[in-house]
């Protein structure tokens, strides 16, 4: 890492006005072709540079309670996964029943396939949330990055499922994550 990159990273970790400091990318400057780098730069511009700043005491409160908030997100993801598993079983039973009586079993099977894909998505989200948990207390940048991965997956699914409340919740979560990004350091 060059001396210039070290200086940029040191500037990032001040908790002052983030609109006038360079942001922590967590990667070298020659890594601009990385998809996460491009998404990170775009979201930083949109959620930090253009959006209003949260007060520092609010940011510090979020950082302090982020391990607890993440545990709640893990539990809600596990709960949603169980609901998806239950719906797969229920839809398979309905498909079997309806194919014997009405001849429309393929409808239930397609819904079961969609619910199965939903379970896989919850698995990815759960993986990133669990990976983030251990690094949140010491404020590791990699933990912050795992939370962003989980929220990006949730945001994509919210867009694909046309769920406006879910999409708004994910955008608010991404906003908060990018507002507190400077508190997490590369270790």
C-alpha positions as a printed NumPy array, in Angstrom:
array([[  0.   ,   0.   ,   0.   ],
       [  1.457,   3.35 ,  -0.972],
       [  1.97 ,   6.23 ,   1.396],
       [ -0.796,   8.179,  -0.373],
       [ -3.337,   5.373,   0.201],
       [ -2.411,   5.24 ,   3.9  ],
       [ -3.013,   8.992,   4.162],
       [ -6.422,   8.645,   2.514],
       [ -7.41 ,   5.848,   4.905],
       [ -6.271,   7.924,   7.894],
       [ -8.408,  10.863,   6.687],
       [-11.418,   8.6  ,   6.473],
       [-11.471,   7.575,  10.105],
       [-12.14 ,  11.022,  11.474],
       [-15.748,  11.182,  12.596],
       [-16.297,  14.742,  11.512],
       [-18.183,  16.013,   8.495],
       [-18.033,  13.113,   6.066],
       [-18.983,  15.298,   3.101],
       [-15.509,  16.855,   3.032],
       [-13.37 ,  13.754,   3.553],
       [-12.501,  10.991,   1.176],
       [-14.475,   7.839,   1.876],
       [-13.103,   4.516,   3.017],
       [-13.356,   2.104,   0.113],
       [-11.608,  -0.748,   1.904],
       [ -9.708,  -1.629,  -1.277],
       [ -6.779,  -0.38 ,  -3.318],
       [ -7.232,   2.334,  -5.899],
       [ -6.328,  -0.096,  -8.736],
       [ -9.353,  -2.268,  -7.821],
       [-11.9  ,  -0.01 ,  -9.562],
       [-13.122,  -2.813, -11.853],
       [-14.471,  -4.764,  -8.892],
       [-18.288,  -4.79 ,  -8.948],
       [-18.561,  -4.076,  -5.217],
       [-16.18 ,  -1.12 ,  -5.605],
       [-18.366,   0.389,  -8.301],
       [-21.559,  -0.177,  -6.302],
       [-19.876,   1.157,  -3.154],
       [-18.721,   4.326,  -4.921],
       [-22.196,   4.92 ,  -6.371],
       [-23.984,   4.319,  -3.059],
       [-21.466,   6.473,  -1.183],
       [-22.113,   9.329,  -3.596],
       [-25.885,   8.894,  -3.345],
       [-26.258,   8.094,   0.402],
       [-23.449,  10.204,   1.904],
       [-22.477,  13.002,  -0.47 ],
       [-25.985,  13.935,  -1.64 ],
       [-28.095,  12.867,   1.341],
       [-28.275,  14.826,   4.597],
       [-25.919,  13.702,   7.349],
       [-27.189,  12.038,  10.478],
       [-26.063,  13.802,  13.673],
       [-22.89 ,  12.29 ,  15.167],
       [-24.669,  11.157,  18.347],
       [-27.221,   9.223,  16.243],
       [-24.407,   7.612,  14.235],
       [-22.583,   6.63 ,  17.421],
       [-25.784,   5.14 ,  18.845],
       [-26.283,   3.019,  15.723],
       [-22.654,   1.841,  15.857],
       [-22.993,   1.002,  19.563],
       [-26.161,  -1.043,  19.091],
       [-25.347,  -2.536,  15.669],
       [-24.432,  -5.975,  17.124],
       [-27.873,  -6.146,  18.782],
       [-29.639,  -4.856,  15.66 ],
       [-27.792,  -7.45 ,  13.584],
       [-28.867, -10.241,  15.953],
       [-32.475,  -9.119,  15.48 ],
       [-31.969,  -9.208,  11.709],
       [-30.511, -12.738,  12.002],
       [-33.51 , -13.935,  14.024],
       [-35.988, -12.337,  11.617],
       [-34.198, -13.934,   8.651],
       [-34.306, -17.345,  10.318],
       [-38.006, -16.834,  11.061],
       [-38.694, -15.837,   7.449],
       [-36.762, -18.902,   6.273],
       [-38.944, -21.172,   8.384],
       [-42.042, -19.54 ,   6.936],
       [-40.67 , -20.165,   3.425],
       [-39.919, -23.787,   4.26 ],
       [-43.429, -24.215,   5.635],
       [-44.918, -22.619,   2.528],
       [-42.932, -24.982,   0.276],
       [-44.306, -27.984,   2.156],
       [-47.825, -26.55 ,   2.146],
       [-47.693, -25.674,  -1.564],
       [-46.377, -29.134,  -2.441],
       [-49.271, -30.703,  -0.552],
       [-51.725, -28.384,  -2.289],
       [-50.173, -29.219,  -5.672],
       [-50.52 , -32.927,  -5.014],
       [-54.108, -32.509,  -3.861],
       [-55.147, -30.199,  -6.71 ],
       [-53.472, -32.272,  -9.433],
       [-55.506, -35.281,  -8.378],
       [-58.803, -33.43 ,  -8.26 ],
       [-58.62 , -30.396, -10.536],
       [-55.609, -31.075, -12.777],
       [-53.914, -27.784, -11.795],
       [-50.955, -29.216,  -9.905],
       [-48.363, -27.312, -11.912],
       [-49.457, -24.01 , -10.358],
       [-48.593, -25.2  ,  -6.869],
       [-45.321, -26.662,  -8.088],
       [-44.273, -23.353,  -9.651],
       [-45.059, -21.555,  -6.406],
       [-43.068, -24.172,  -4.515],
       [-40.103, -23.54 ,  -6.823],
       [-40.345, -19.788,  -6.175],
       [-40.493, -20.43 ,  -2.424],
       [-37.469, -22.707,  -2.729],
       [-35.533, -19.904,  -4.431],
       [-36.671, -17.632,  -1.618],
       [-35.139, -20.039,   0.899],
       [-31.843, -19.951,  -1.012],
       [-31.831, -16.141,  -0.949],
       [-32.51 , -16.157,   2.803],
       [-29.562, -18.529,   3.122],
       [-27.224, -16.036,   1.435],
       [-28.533, -13.15 ,   3.532],
       [-28.198, -15.211,   6.706],
       [-24.624, -16.164,   5.764],
       [-23.591, -12.501,   5.435],
       [-25.38 , -11.441,   8.619],
       [-23.704, -14.198,  10.66 ],
       [-20.292, -13.385,   9.138],
       [-20.776,  -9.739,  10.126],
       [-21.732, -10.457,  13.736],
       [-18.234, -11.215,  15.055],
       [-16.707,  -8.058,  13.574],
       [-19.329,  -5.545,  14.631],
       [-18.17 ,  -5.078,  18.22 ],
       [-14.528,  -4.331,  17.296],
       [-15.839,  -2.208,  14.382],
       [-14.145,  -4.108,  11.544],
       [-14.696,  -2.76 ,   8.059],
       [-15.269,  -6.305,   6.757],
       [-18.276,  -6.663,   9.105],
       [-19.753,  -3.462,   7.703],
       [-19.167,  -4.801,   4.198],
       [-21.017,  -8.061,   5.   ],
       [-24.   ,  -6.037,   6.246],
       [-24.012,  -4.097,   2.977],
       [-23.915,  -7.369,   0.993],
       [-26.934,  -8.651,   2.934],
       [-28.846,  -5.41 ,   2.389],
       [-28.022,  -5.341,  -1.324],
       [-29.405,  -8.874,  -1.724],
       [-32.539,  -7.874,   0.209],
       [-32.919,  -4.737,  -1.901],
       [-32.677,  -6.684,  -5.164],
       [-35.281,  -9.17 ,  -3.951],
       [-37.559,  -6.312,  -2.817],
       [-37.353,  -4.774,  -6.291],
       [-38.017,  -8.116,  -8.008],
       [-40.989,  -8.859,  -5.75 ],
       [-42.459,  -5.348,  -6.183],
       [-42.582,  -4.847,  -2.406],
       [-42.464,  -1.104,  -1.767],
       [-42.397,  -1.317,   2.076],
       [-39.553,  -3.86 ,   1.953],
       [-37.672,  -1.715,  -0.59 ],
       [-38.062,   1.453,   1.521],
       [-36.889,  -0.392,   4.63 ],
       [-33.809,  -1.656,   2.811],
       [-32.992,   1.775,   1.398],
       [-33.244,   3.313,   4.869],
       [-30.975,   0.568,   6.22 ],
       [-28.439,   1.195,   3.433],
       [-28.584,   4.928,   4.216],
       [-27.802,   4.279,   7.89 ],
       [-25.023,   1.816,   7.007],
       [-23.347,   4.331,   4.718],
       [-23.732,   7.104,   7.288],
       [-21.841,   5.024,   9.884],
       [-19.249,   3.604,   7.463],
       [-16.423,   5.834,   8.731],
       [-16.649,   4.272,  12.19 ],
       [-15.523,   0.876,  10.848],
       [-11.799,   0.383,  10.253],
       [ -9.842,  -2.088,   8.16 ],
       [ -8.137,  -4.538,  10.524]])
